Amino acid sequence: MLILVSYDIEKDKTRTRLAKQLLNFGPRVQKSVFEADVGSDELEKLSALLAKVTLKKDDSIRLYRICAECAGKITIWGKGIVTEDADYYIA
């Protein structure tokens, strides 16, 4: 399942820590936006990670689930490609 995570976090330390953790799930596609092609287990881990972030009053994190049909209709202007799951991973 393709997901998109965006955030608006004021505190540099919190924002930086979250960005580093999100790289474990997928690439950064814009400064505060990550895409990931995850299975249900990974989505559970990601949701748990996001739930633990300490947010200030005006901070926010959003997770969007993008259905397969909608993912096939994504349009990108400028640099970038839609994230796809690799056939294999080397650990």
PDB file of N, CA, C and O in Angstrom, chain B, residues numbered from 101:
ATOM      1  N   MET B 101       0.858  -1.166   0.000  1.00  0.00           N
ATOM      2  CA  MET B 101       0.000   0.000   0.000  1.00  0.00           C
ATOM      3  C   MET B 101       0.905   1.231   0.000  1.00  0.00           C
ATOM      4  O   MET B 101       1.850   1.318   0.785  1.00  0.00           O
ATOM      5  N   LEU B 102       0.609   2.172  -0.880  1.00  0.00           N
ATOM      6  CA  LEU B 102       1.373   3.413  -0.941  1.00  0.00           C
ATOM      7  C   LEU B 102       0.821   4.379   0.102  1.00  0.00           C
ATOM      8  O   LEU B 102      -0.385   4.618   0.170  1.00  0.00           O
ATOM      9  N   ILE B 103       1.713   4.923   0.904  1.00  0.00           N
ATOM     10  CA  ILE B 103       1.294   5.908   1.898  1.00  0.00           C
ATOM     11  C   ILE B 103       2.137   7.163   1.726  1.00  0.00           C
ATOM     12  O   ILE B 103       3.247   7.131   1.193  1.00  0.00           O
ATOM     13  N   LEU B 104       1.580   8.250   2.190  1.00  0.00           N
ATOM     14  CA  LEU B 104       2.266   9.537   2.168  1.00  0.00           C
ATOM     15  C   LEU B 104       2.205  10.093   3.582  1.00  0.00           C
ATOM     16  O   LEU B 104       1.132  10.160   4.182  1.00  0.00           O
ATOM     17  N   VAL B 105       3.351  10.491   4.113  1.00  0.00           N
ATOM     18  CA  VAL B 105       3.413  11.099   5.439  1.00  0.00           C
ATOM     19  C   VAL B 105       3.923  12.520   5.267  1.00  0.00           C
ATOM     20  O   VAL B 105       4.964  12.748   4.651  1.00  0.00           O
ATOM     21  N   SER B 106       3.185  13.466   5.813  1.00  0.00           N
ATOM     22  CA  SER B 106       3.630  14.855   5.808  1.00  0.00           C
ATOM     23  C   SER B 106       3.590  15.368   7.240  1.00  0.00           C
ATOM     24  O   SER B 106       2.814  14.892   8.069  1.00  0.00           O
ATOM     25  N   TYR B 107       4.432  16.338   7.509  1.00  0.00           N
ATOM     26  CA  TYR B 107       4.463  16.876   8.864  1.00  0.00           C
ATOM     27  C   TYR B 107       4.813  18.349   8.843  1.00  0.00           C
ATOM     28  O   TYR B 107       5.460  18.850   7.923  1.00  0.00           O
ATOM     29  N   ASP B 108       4.367  19.021   9.880  1.00  0.00           N
ATOM     30  CA  ASP B 108       4.700  20.419  10.134  1.00  0.00           C
ATOM     31  C   ASP B 108       5.025  20.491  11.620  1.00  0.00           C
ATOM     32  O   ASP B 108       4.131  20.588  12.461  1.00  0.00           O
ATOM     33  N   ILE B 109       6.314  20.444  11.929  1.00  0.00           N
ATOM     34  CA  ILE B 109       6.768  20.381  13.316  1.00  0.00           C
ATOM     35  C   ILE B 109       7.742  21.529  13.551  1.00  0.00           C
ATOM     36  O   ILE B 109       8.721  21.688  12.821  1.00  0.00           O
ATOM     37  N   GLU B 110       7.465  22.318  14.569  1.00  0.00           N
ATOM     38  CA  GLU B 110       8.259  23.514  14.844  1.00  0.00           C
ATOM     39  C   GLU B 110       9.642  23.202  15.406  1.00  0.00           C
ATOM     40  O   GLU B 110      10.633  23.789  14.972  1.00  0.00           O
ATOM     41  N   LYS B 111       9.717  22.290  16.360  1.00  0.00           N
ATOM     42  CA  LYS B 111      10.976  22.029  17.074  1.00  0.00           C
ATOM     43  C   LYS B 111      11.952  21.253  16.174  1.00  0.00           C
ATOM     44  O   LYS B 111      11.641  20.152  15.720  1.00  0.00           O
ATOM     45  N   ASP B 112      13.127  21.832  15.920  1.00  0.00           N
ATOM     46  CA  ASP B 112      14.118  21.234  15.032  1.00  0.00           C
ATOM     47  C   ASP B 112      14.489  19.815  15.430  1.00  0.00           C
ATOM     48  O   ASP B 112      14.545  18.929  14.578  1.00  0.00           O
ATOM     49  N   LYS B 113      14.742  19.589  16.712  1.00  0.00           N
ATOM     50  CA  LYS B 113      15.175  18.265  17.181  1.00  0.00           C
ATOM     51  C   LYS B 113      14.108  17.202  16.894  1.00  0.00           C
ATOM     52  O   LYS B 113      14.427  16.117  16.408  1.00  0.00           O
ATOM     53  N   THR B 114      12.872  17.506  17.187  1.00  0.00           N
ATOM     54  CA  THR B 114      11.770  16.563  16.944  1.00  0.00           C
ATOM     55  C   THR B 114      11.612  16.310  15.449  1.00  0.00           C
ATOM     56  O   THR B 114      11.449  15.167  15.020  1.00  0.00           O
ATOM     57  N   ARG B 115      11.660  17.364  14.669  1.00  0.00           N
ATOM     58  CA  ARG B 115      11.495  17.261  13.215  1.00  0.00           C
ATOM     59  C   ARG B 115      12.620  16.431  12.585  1.00  0.00           C
ATOM     60  O   ARG B 115      12.369  15.579  11.733  1.00  0.00           O
ATOM     61  N   THR B 116      13.849  16.688  13.010  1.00  0.00           N
ATOM     62  CA  THR B 116      15.002  15.963  12.477  1.00  0.00           C
ATOM     63  C   THR B 116      14.950  14.487  12.847  1.00  0.00           C
ATOM     64  O   THR B 116      15.209  13.620  12.012  1.00  0.00           O
ATOM     65  N   ARG B 117      14.611  14.206  14.108  1.00  0.00           N
ATOM     66  CA  ARG B 117      14.517  12.812  14.566  1.00  0.00           C
ATOM     67  C   ARG B 117      13.454  12.056  13.778  1.00  0.00           C
ATOM     68  O   ARG B 117      13.676  10.920  13.359  1.00  0.00           O
ATOM     69  N   LEU B 118      12.302  12.687  13.578  1.00  0.00           N
ATOM     70  CA  LEU B 118      11.232  12.038  12.818  1.00  0.00           C
ATOM     71  C   LEU B 118      11.664  11.784  11.377  1.00  0.00           C
ATOM     72  O   LEU B 118      11.429  10.697  10.848  1.00  0.00           O
ATOM     73  N   ALA B 119      12.282  12.756  10.742  1.00  0.00           N
ATOM     74  CA  ALA B 119      12.720  12.598   9.356  1.00  0.00           C
ATOM     75  C   ALA B 119      13.683  11.423   9.219  1.00  0.00           C
ATOM     76  O   ALA B 119      13.569  10.639   8.277  1.00  0.00           O
ATOM     77  N   LYS B 120      14.625  11.295  10.141  1.00  0.00           N
ATOM     78  CA  LYS B 120      15.578  10.174  10.100  1.00  0.00           C
ATOM     79  C   LYS B 120      14.866   8.834  10.243  1.00  0.00           C
ATOM     80  O   LYS B 120      15.226   7.864   9.575  1.00  0.00           O
ATOM     81  N   GLN B 121      13.863   8.776  11.107  1.00  0.00           N
ATOM     82  CA  GLN B 121      13.117   7.526  11.310  1.00  0.00           C
ATOM     83  C   GLN B 121      12.257   7.193  10.087  1.00  0.00           C
ATOM     84  O   GLN B 121      12.109   6.026   9.725  1.00  0.00           O
ATOM     85  N   LEU B 122      11.698   8.215   9.461  1.00  0.00           N
ATOM     86  CA  LEU B 122      10.854   7.974   8.286  1.00  0.00           C
ATOM     87  C   LEU B 122      11.651   7.419   7.114  1.00  0.00           C
ATOM     88  O   LEU B 122      11.098   6.716   6.269  1.00  0.00           O
ATOM     89  N   LEU B 123      12.945   7.727   7.052  1.00  0.00           N
ATOM     90  CA  LEU B 123      13.787   7.189   5.982  1.00  0.00           C
ATOM     91  C   LEU B 123      13.853   5.665   6.019  1.00  0.00           C
ATOM     92  O   LEU B 123      14.178   5.041   5.008  1.00  0.00           O
ATOM     93  N   ASN B 124      13.550   5.054   7.170  1.00  0.00           N
ATOM     94  CA  ASN B 124      13.514   3.591   7.276  1.00  0.00           C
ATOM     95  C   ASN B 124      12.308   2.997   6.549  1.00  0.00           C
ATOM     96  O   ASN B 124      12.266   1.791   6.304  1.00  0.00           O
ATOM     97  N   PHE B 125      11.335   3.828   6.205  1.00  0.00           N
ATOM     98  CA  PHE B 125      10.118   3.342   5.561  1.00  0.00           C
ATOM     99  C   PHE B 125      10.055   3.692   4.078  1.00  0.00           C
ATOM    100  O   PHE B 125       9.449   2.962   3.294  1.00  0.00           O
ATOM    101  N   GLY B 126      10.675   4.802   3.689  1.00  0.00           N
ATOM    102  CA  GLY B 126      10.622   5.215   2.296  1.00  0.00           C
ATOM    103  C   GLY B 126      11.342   6.532   2.089  1.00  0.00           C
ATOM    104  O   GLY B 126      11.794   7.155   3.050  1.00  0.00           O
ATOM    105  N   PRO B 127      11.451   6.959   0.841  1.00  0.00           N
ATOM    106  CA  PRO B 127      12.219   8.165   0.538  1.00  0.00           C
ATOM    107  C   PRO B 127      11.490   9.460   0.858  1.00  0.00           C
ATOM    108  O   PRO B 127      10.261   9.522   0.879  1.00  0.00           O
ATOM    109  N   ARG B 128      12.278  10.478   1.103  1.00  0.00           N
ATOM    110  CA  ARG B 128      11.767  11.838   1.265  1.00  0.00           C
ATOM    111  C   ARG B 128      11.520  12.362  -0.150  1.00  0.00           C
ATOM    112  O   ARG B 128      12.419  12.332  -0.990  1.00  0.00           O
ATOM    113  N   VAL B 129      10.316  12.836  -0.411  1.00  0.00           N
ATOM    114  CA  VAL B 129       9.993  13.355  -1.736  1.00  0.00           C
ATOM    115  C   VAL B 129       9.902  14.880  -1.748  1.00  0.00           C
ATOM    116  O   VAL B 129       9.966  15.499  -2.810  1.00  0.00           O
ATOM    117  N   GLN B 130       9.758  15.472  -0.594  1.00  0.00           N
ATOM    118  CA  GLN B 130       9.848  16.913  -0.389  1.00  0.00           C
ATOM    119  C   GLN B 130      10.350  17.118   1.026  1.00  0.00           C
ATOM    120  O   GLN B 130      10.466  16.148   1.775  1.00  0.00           O
ATOM    121  N   LYS B 131      10.653  18.351   1.418  1.00  0.00           N
ATOM    122  CA  LYS B 131      11.280  18.584   2.723  1.00  0.00           C
ATOM    123  C   LYS B 131      10.523  17.957   3.885  1.00  0.00           C
ATOM    124  O   LYS B 131      11.152  17.405   4.787  1.00  0.00           O
ATOM    125  N   SER B 132       9.214  18.022   3.893  1.00  0.00           N
ATOM    126  CA  SER B 132       8.422  17.480   4.993  1.00  0.00           C
ATOM    127  C   SER B 132       7.447  16.417   4.525  1.00  0.00           C
ATOM    128  O   SER B 132       6.388  16.235   5.126  1.00  0.00           O
ATOM    129  N   VAL B 133       7.798  15.709   3.448  1.00  0.00           N
ATOM    130  CA  VAL B 133       6.900  14.699   2.868  1.00  0.00           C
ATOM    131  C   VAL B 133       7.691  13.443   2.511  1.00  0.00           C
ATOM    132  O   VAL B 133       8.733  13.511   1.858  1.00  0.00           O
ATOM    133  N   PHE B 134       7.178  12.302   2.951  1.00  0.00           N
ATOM    134  CA  PHE B 134       7.780  11.016   2.637  1.00  0.00           C
ATOM    135  C   PHE B 134       6.738  10.124   1.977  1.00  0.00           C
ATOM    136  O   PHE B 134       5.554  10.195   2.309  1.00  0.00           O
ATOM    137  N   GLU B 135       7.177   9.280   1.040  1.00  0.00           N
ATOM    138  CA  GLU B 135       6.330   8.253   0.439  1.00  0.00           C
ATOM    139  C   GLU B 135       6.894   6.902   0.844  1.00  0.00           C
ATOM    140  O   GLU B 135       8.105   6.750   1.000  1.00  0.00           O
ATOM    141  N   ALA B 136       6.019   5.926   1.014  1.00  0.00           N
ATOM    142  CA  ALA B 136       6.486   4.574   1.309  1.00  0.00           C
ATOM    143  C   ALA B 136       5.483   3.570   0.768  1.00  0.00           C
ATOM    144  O   ALA B 136       4.272   3.781   0.842  1.00  0.00           O
ATOM    145  N   ASP B 137       5.993   2.490   0.230  1.00  0.00           N
ATOM    146  CA  ASP B 137       5.160   1.381  -0.206  1.00  0.00           C
ATOM    147  C   ASP B 137       5.310   0.321   0.874  1.00  0.00           C
ATOM    148  O   ASP B 137       6.323  -0.378   0.916  1.00  0.00           O
ATOM    149  N   VAL B 138       4.325   0.193   1.740  1.00  0.00           N
ATOM    150  CA  VAL B 138       4.443  -0.650   2.931  1.00  0.00           C
ATOM    151  C   VAL B 138       3.375  -1.740   2.960  1.00  0.00           C
ATOM    152  O   VAL B 138       2.299  -1.599   2.380  1.00  0.00           O
ATOM    153  N   GLY B 139       3.700  -2.812   3.643  1.00  0.00           N
ATOM    154  CA  GLY B 139       2.724  -3.848   3.931  1.00  0.00           C
ATOM    155  C   GLY B 139       2.008  -3.507   5.232  1.00  0.00           C
ATOM    156  O   GLY B 139       2.320  -2.503   5.872  1.00  0.00           O
ATOM    157  N   SER B 140       1.062  -4.330   5.616  1.00  0.00           N
ATOM    158  CA  SER B 140       0.270  -4.031   6.808  1.00  0.00           C
ATOM    159  C   SER B 140       1.115  -4.042   8.084  1.00  0.00           C
ATOM    160  O   SER B 140       0.858  -3.249   8.990  1.00  0.00           O
ATOM    161  N   ASP B 141       2.122  -4.926   8.177  1.00  0.00           N
ATOM    162  CA  ASP B 141       2.999  -4.947   9.357  1.00  0.00           C
ATOM    163  C   ASP B 141       3.812  -3.661   9.460  1.00  0.00           C
ATOM    164  O   ASP B 141       3.941  -3.082  10.538  1.00  0.00           O
ATOM    165  N   GLU B 142       4.357  -3.221   8.326  1.00  0.00           N
ATOM    166  CA  GLU B 142       5.138  -1.982   8.322  1.00  0.00           C
ATOM    167  C   GLU B 142       4.252  -0.774   8.634  1.00  0.00           C
ATOM    168  O   GLU B 142       4.672   0.149   9.331  1.00  0.00           O
ATOM    169  N   LEU B 143       3.037  -0.789   8.118  1.00  0.00           N
ATOM    170  CA  LEU B 143       2.112   0.311   8.387  1.00  0.00           C
ATOM    171  C   LEU B 143       1.804   0.394   9.874  1.00  0.00           C
ATOM    172  O   LEU B 143       1.686   1.487  10.428  1.00  0.00           O
ATOM    173  N   GLU B 144       1.673  -0.752  10.517  1.00  0.00           N
ATOM    174  CA  GLU B 144       1.435  -0.790  11.960  1.00  0.00           C
ATOM    175  C   GLU B 144       2.617  -0.188  12.723  1.00  0.00           C
ATOM    176  O   GLU B 144       2.429   0.598  13.652  1.00  0.00           O
ATOM    177  N   LYS B 145       3.838  -0.564  12.323  1.00  0.00           N
ATOM    178  CA  LYS B 145       5.040  -0.023  12.953  1.00  0.00           C
ATOM    179  C   LYS B 145       5.141   1.484  12.735  1.00  0.00           C
ATOM    180  O   LYS B 145       5.482   2.232  13.651  1.00  0.00           O
ATOM    181  N   LEU B 146       4.843   1.914  11.525  1.00  0.00           N
ATOM    182  CA  LEU B 146       4.899   3.338  11.206  1.00  0.00           C
ATOM    183  C   LEU B 146       3.870   4.119  12.013  1.00  0.00           C
ATOM    184  O   LEU B 146       4.178   5.180  12.556  1.00  0.00           O
ATOM    185  N   SER B 147       2.670   3.605  12.093  1.00  0.00           N
ATOM    186  CA  SER B 147       1.614   4.273  12.867  1.00  0.00           C
ATOM    187  C   SER B 147       1.996   4.376  14.336  1.00  0.00           C
ATOM    188  O   SER B 147       1.742   5.397  14.976  1.00  0.00           O
ATOM    189  N   ALA B 148       2.606   3.321  14.874  1.00  0.00           N
ATOM    190  CA  ALA B 148       3.056   3.344  16.271  1.00  0.00           C
ATOM    191  C   ALA B 148       4.150   4.385  16.462  1.00  0.00           C
ATOM    192  O   ALA B 148       4.160   5.099  17.465  1.00  0.00           O
ATOM    193  N   LEU B 149       5.068   4.476  15.507  1.00  0.00           N
ATOM    194  CA  LEU B 149       6.122   5.480  15.570  1.00  0.00           C
ATOM    195  C   LEU B 149       5.539   6.892  15.570  1.00  0.00           C
ATOM    196  O   LEU B 149       5.932   7.729  16.382  1.00  0.00           O
ATOM    197  N   LEU B 150       4.608   7.153  14.666  1.00  0.00           N
ATOM    198  CA  LEU B 150       4.018   8.484  14.566  1.00  0.00           C
ATOM    199  C   LEU B 150       3.224   8.848  15.816  1.00  0.00           C
ATOM    200  O   LEU B 150       3.209  10.006  16.235  1.00  0.00           O
ATOM    201  N   ALA B 151       2.567   7.856  16.405  1.00  0.00           N
ATOM    202  CA  ALA B 151       1.768   8.103  17.613  1.00  0.00           C
ATOM    203  C   ALA B 151       2.637   8.501  18.804  1.00  0.00           C
ATOM    204  O   ALA B 151       2.152   9.153  19.728  1.00  0.00           O
ATOM    205  N   LYS B 152       3.915   8.117  18.794  1.00  0.00           N
ATOM    206  CA  LYS B 152       4.813   8.413  19.914  1.00  0.00           C
ATOM    207  C   LYS B 152       5.459   9.798  19.834  1.00  0.00           C
ATOM    208  O   LYS B 152       6.055  10.258  20.808  1.00  0.00           O
ATOM    209  N   VAL B 153       5.347  10.457  18.697  1.00  0.00           N
ATOM    210  CA  VAL B 153       5.994  11.760  18.545  1.00  0.00           C
ATOM    211  C   VAL B 153       5.292  12.787  19.425  1.00  0.00           C
ATOM    212  O   VAL B 153       4.068  12.910  19.398  1.00  0.00           O
ATOM    213  N   THR B 154       6.071  13.515  20.195  1.00  0.00           N
ATOM    214  CA  THR B 154       5.530  14.566  21.059  1.00  0.00           C
ATOM    215  C   THR B 154       5.322  15.822  20.221  1.00  0.00           C
ATOM    216  O   THR B 154       6.280  16.419  19.730  1.00  0.00           O
ATOM    217  N   LEU B 155       4.073  16.211  20.065  1.00  0.00           N
ATOM    218  CA  LEU B 155       3.735  17.367  19.245  1.00  0.00           C
ATOM    219  C   LEU B 155       3.358  18.560  20.112  1.00  0.00           C
ATOM    220  O   LEU B 155       2.710  18.415  21.148  1.00  0.00           O
ATOM    221  N   LYS B 156       3.770  19.723  19.674  1.00  0.00           N
ATOM    222  CA  LYS B 156       3.371  20.971  20.329  1.00  0.00           C
ATOM    223  C   LYS B 156       1.989  21.361  19.809  1.00  0.00           C
ATOM    224  O   LYS B 156       1.446  20.709  18.918  1.00  0.00           O
ATOM    225  N   LYS B 157       1.436  22.412  20.365  1.00  0.00           N
ATOM    226  CA  LYS B 157       0.075  22.848  20.063  1.00  0.00           C
ATOM    227  C   LYS B 157      -0.209  23.015  18.564  1.00  0.00           C
ATOM    228  O   LYS B 157      -1.262  22.593  18.086  1.00  0.00           O
ATOM    229  N   ASP B 158       0.718  23.624  17.824  1.00  0.00           N
ATOM    230  CA  ASP B 158       0.483  23.903  16.405  1.00  0.00           C
ATOM    231  C   ASP B 158       1.139  22.901  15.461  1.00  0.00           C
ATOM    232  O   ASP B 158       1.106  23.102  14.247  1.00  0.00           O
ATOM    233  N   ASP B 159       1.737  21.827  15.982  1.00  0.00           N
ATOM    234  CA  ASP B 159       2.379  20.801  15.153  1.00  0.00           C
ATOM    235  C   ASP B 159       1.349  19.824  14.600  1.00  0.00           C
ATOM    236  O   ASP B 159       0.259  19.671  15.152  1.00  0.00           O
ATOM    237  N   SER B 160       1.714  19.165  13.501  1.00  0.00           N
ATOM    238  CA  SER B 160       0.835  18.119  12.976  1.00  0.00           C
ATOM    239  C   SER B 160       1.627  17.127  12.139  1.00  0.00           C
ATOM    240  O   SER B 160       2.649  17.460  11.539  1.00  0.00           O
ATOM    241  N   ILE B 161       1.124  15.903  12.118  1.00  0.00           N
ATOM    242  CA  ILE B 161       1.622  14.842  11.246  1.00  0.00           C
ATOM    243  C   ILE B 161       0.394  14.265  10.554  1.00  0.00           C
ATOM    244  O   ILE B 161      -0.633  14.031  11.192  1.00  0.00           O
ATOM    245  N   ARG B 162       0.501  14.037   9.251  1.00  0.00           N
ATOM    246  CA  ARG B 162      -0.608  13.438   8.502  1.00  0.00           C
ATOM    247  C   ARG B 162      -0.109  12.203   7.765  1.00  0.00           C
ATOM    248  O   ARG B 162       0.981  12.203   7.192  1.00  0.00           O
ATOM    249  N   LEU B 163      -0.915  11.161   7.790  1.00  0.00           N
ATOM    250  CA  LEU B 163      -0.627   9.933   7.051  1.00  0.00           C
ATOM    251  C   LEU B 163      -1.792   9.692   6.098  1.00  0.00           C
ATOM    252  O   LEU B 163      -2.940   9.564   6.524  1.00  0.00           O
ATOM    253  N   TYR B 164      -1.488   9.632   4.821  1.00  0.00           N
ATOM    254  CA  TYR B 164      -2.510   9.389   3.802  1.00  0.00           C
ATOM    255  C   TYR B 164      -2.270   8.013   3.189  1.00  0.00           C
ATOM    256  O   TYR B 164      -1.149   7.689   2.798  1.00  0.00           O
ATOM    257  N   ARG B 165      -3.311   7.218   3.107  1.00  0.00           N
ATOM    258  CA  ARG B 165      -3.241   5.928   2.415  1.00  0.00           C
ATOM    259  C   ARG B 165      -3.727   6.162   0.992  1.00  0.00           C
ATOM    260  O   ARG B 165      -4.808   6.710   0.776  1.00  0.00           O
ATOM    261  N   ILE B 166      -2.928   5.747   0.033  1.00  0.00           N
ATOM    262  CA  ILE B 166      -3.260   5.984  -1.364  1.00  0.00           C
ATOM    263  C   ILE B 166      -3.582   4.642  -2.014  1.00  0.00           C
ATOM    264  O   ILE B 166      -2.726   3.761  -2.099  1.00  0.00           O
ATOM    265  N   CYS B 167      -4.813   4.497  -2.467  1.00  0.00           N
ATOM    266  CA  CYS B 167      -5.244   3.224  -3.048  1.00  0.00           C
ATOM    267  C   CYS B 167      -4.480   2.959  -4.351  1.00  0.00           C
ATOM    268  O   CYS B 167      -3.937   3.882  -4.958  1.00  0.00           O
ATOM    269  N   ALA B 168      -4.443   1.703  -4.768  1.00  0.00           N
ATOM    270  CA  ALA B 168      -3.702   1.316  -5.965  1.00  0.00           C
ATOM    271  C   ALA B 168      -4.195   2.063  -7.199  1.00  0.00           C
ATOM    272  O   ALA B 168      -3.392   2.478  -8.035  1.00  0.00           O
ATOM    273  N   GLU B 169      -5.486   2.234  -7.316  1.00  0.00           N
ATOM    274  CA  GLU B 169      -6.032   2.948  -8.472  1.00  0.00           C
ATOM    275  C   GLU B 169      -5.565   4.404  -8.468  1.00  0.00           C
ATOM    276  O   GLU B 169      -5.161   4.936  -9.502  1.00  0.00           O
ATOM    277  N   CYS B 170      -5.623   5.039  -7.304  1.00  0.00           N
ATOM    278  CA  CYS B 170      -5.189   6.440  -7.192  1.00  0.00           C
ATOM    279  C   CYS B 170      -3.684   6.569  -7.385  1.00  0.00           C
ATOM    280  O   CYS B 170      -3.226   7.534  -7.995  1.00  0.00           O
ATOM    281  N   ALA B 171      -2.908   5.617  -6.879  1.00  0.00           N
ATOM    282  CA  ALA B 171      -1.454   5.658  -7.033  1.00  0.00           C
ATOM    283  C   ALA B 171      -1.076   5.640  -8.510  1.00  0.00           C
ATOM    284  O   ALA B 171      -0.099   6.272  -8.913  1.00  0.00           O
ATOM    285  N   GLY B 172      -1.844   4.924  -9.310  1.00  0.00           N
ATOM    286  CA  GLY B 172      -1.595   4.868 -10.746  1.00  0.00           C
ATOM    287  C   GLY B 172      -1.927   6.159 -11.468  1.00  0.00           C
ATOM    288  O   GLY B 172      -1.582   6.319 -12.639  1.00  0.00           O
ATOM    289  N   LYS B 173      -2.586   7.075 -10.792  1.00  0.00           N
ATOM    290  CA  LYS B 173      -2.992   8.343 -11.402  1.00  0.00           C
ATOM    291  C   LYS B 173      -2.209   9.542 -10.862  1.00  0.00           C
ATOM    292  O   LYS B 173      -2.576  10.689 -11.116  1.00  0.00           O
ATOM    293  N   ILE B 174      -1.134   9.277 -10.120  1.00  0.00           N
ATOM    294  CA  ILE B 174      -0.331  10.369  -9.564  1.00  0.00           C
ATOM    295  C   ILE B 174       0.393  11.082 -10.697  1.00  0.00           C
ATOM    296  O   ILE B 174       0.978  10.443 -11.571  1.00  0.00           O
ATOM    297  N   THR B 175       0.351  12.389 -10.677  1.00  0.00           N
ATOM    298  CA  THR B 175       1.055  13.218 -11.647  1.00  0.00           C
ATOM    299  C   THR B 175       2.133  14.003 -10.919  1.00  0.00           C
ATOM    300  O   THR B 175       1.879  14.596  -9.871  1.00  0.00           O
ATOM    301  N   ILE B 176       3.328  14.004 -11.474  1.00  0.00           N
ATOM    302  CA  ILE B 176       4.443  14.738 -10.880  1.00  0.00           C
ATOM    303  C   ILE B 176       4.926  15.761 -11.894  1.00  0.00           C
ATOM    304  O   ILE B 176       5.168  15.437 -13.057  1.00  0.00           O
ATOM    305  N   TRP B 177       5.061  16.993 -11.443  1.00  0.00           N
ATOM    306  CA  TRP B 177       5.656  18.039 -12.260  1.00  0.00           C
ATOM    307  C   TRP B 177       7.050  18.288 -11.705  1.00  0.00           C
ATOM    308  O   TRP B 177       7.203  18.429 -10.491  1.00  0.00           O
ATOM    309  N   GLY B 178       8.045  18.347 -12.534  1.00  0.00           N
ATOM    310  CA  GLY B 178       9.407  18.549 -12.058  1.00  0.00           C
ATOM    311  C   GLY B 178      10.054  17.235 -11.685  1.00  0.00           C
ATOM    312  O   GLY B 178       9.670  16.176 -12.180  1.00  0.00           O
ATOM    313  N   LYS B 179      11.040  17.311 -10.809  1.00  0.00           N
ATOM    314  CA  LYS B 179      11.845  16.160 -10.423  1.00  0.00           C
ATOM    315  C   LYS B 179      11.064  15.188  -9.544  1.00  0.00           C
ATOM    316  O   LYS B 179      10.306  15.610  -8.671  1.00  0.00           O
ATOM    317  N   GLY B 180      11.245  13.899  -9.769  1.00  0.00           N
ATOM    318  CA  GLY B 180      10.665  12.902  -8.875  1.00  0.00           C
ATOM    319  C   GLY B 180      10.015  11.750  -9.587  1.00  0.00           C
ATOM    320  O   GLY B 180       9.650  11.843 -10.759  1.00  0.00           O
ATOM    321  N   ILE B 181       9.873  10.643  -8.851  1.00  0.00           N
ATOM    322  CA  ILE B 181       9.158   9.457  -9.328  1.00  0.00           C
ATOM    323  C   ILE B 181       8.274   8.974  -8.183  1.00  0.00           C
ATOM    324  O   ILE B 181       8.537   9.280  -7.020  1.00  0.00           O
ATOM    325  N   VAL B 182       7.246   8.232  -8.506  1.00  0.00           N
ATOM    326  CA  VAL B 182       6.383   7.649  -7.482  1.00  0.00           C
ATOM    327  C   VAL B 182       7.114   6.462  -6.873  1.00  0.00           C
ATOM    328  O   VAL B 182       7.675   5.634  -7.591  1.00  0.00           O
ATOM    329  N   THR B 183       7.107   6.382  -5.557  1.00  0.00           N
ATOM    330  CA  THR B 183       7.798   5.312  -4.843  1.00  0.00           C
ATOM    331  C   THR B 183       7.150   3.972  -5.142  1.00  0.00           C
ATOM    332  O   THR B 183       5.927   3.827  -5.114  1.00  0.00           O
ATOM    333  N   GLU B 184       8.014   2.984  -5.432  1.00  0.00           N
ATOM    334  CA  GLU B 184       7.524   1.625  -5.646  1.00  0.00           C
ATOM    335  C   GLU B 184       8.316   0.687  -4.747  1.00  0.00           C
ATOM    336  O   GLU B 184       9.480   0.942  -4.436  1.00  0.00           O
ATOM    337  N   ASP B 185       7.683  -0.389  -4.338  1.00  0.00           N
ATOM    338  CA  ASP B 185       8.333  -1.373  -3.504  1.00  0.00           C
ATOM    339  C   ASP B 185       9.399  -2.091  -4.331  1.00  0.00           C
ATOM    340  O   ASP B 185       9.149  -2.481  -5.472  1.00  0.00           O
ATOM    341  N   ALA B 186      10.573  -2.261  -3.756  1.00  0.00           N
ATOM    342  CA  ALA B 186      11.649  -2.980  -4.436  1.00  0.00           C
ATOM    343  C   ALA B 186      11.318  -4.464  -4.478  1.00  0.00           C
ATOM    344  O   ALA B 186      10.579  -4.970  -3.633  1.00  0.00           O
ATOM    345  N   ASP B 187      11.879  -5.165  -5.481  1.00  0.00           N
ATOM    346  CA  ASP B 187      11.659  -6.597  -5.584  1.00  0.00           C
ATOM    347  C   ASP B 187      12.322  -7.345  -4.418  1.00  0.00           C
ATOM    348  O   ASP B 187      11.854  -8.405  -4.004  1.00  0.00           O
ATOM    349  N   TYR B 188      13.418  -6.778  -3.896  1.00  0.00           N
ATOM    350  CA  TYR B 188      14.122  -7.380  -2.773  1.00  0.00           C
ATOM    351  C   TYR B 188      14.879  -6.290  -2.020  1.00  0.00           C
ATOM    352  O   TYR B 188      15.106  -5.197  -2.538  1.00  0.00           O
ATOM    353  N   TYR B 189      15.257  -6.609  -0.808  1.00  0.00           N
ATOM    354  CA  TYR B 189      16.021  -5.679   0.013  1.00  0.00           C
ATOM    355  C   TYR B 189      17.285  -6.369   0.500  1.00  0.00           C
ATOM    356  O   TYR B 189      17.275  -7.559   0.817  1.00  0.00           O
ATOM    357  N   ILE B 190      18.355  -5.621   0.555  1.00  0.00           N
ATOM    358  CA  ILE B 190      19.601  -6.140   1.098  1.00  0.00           C
ATOM    359  C   ILE B 190      19.792  -5.491   2.454  1.00  0.00           C
ATOM    360  O   ILE B 190      19.823  -4.266   2.569  1.00  0.00           O
ATOM    361  N   ALA B 191      19.920  -6.325   3.484  1.00  0.00           N
ATOM    362  CA  ALA B 191      20.050  -5.789   4.849  1.00  0.00           C
ATOM    363  C   ALA B 191      21.487  -5.783   5.305  1.00  0.00           C
ATOM    364  O   ALA B 191      21.778  -5.365   6.426  1.00  0.00           O
TER     365      ALA B 191
END
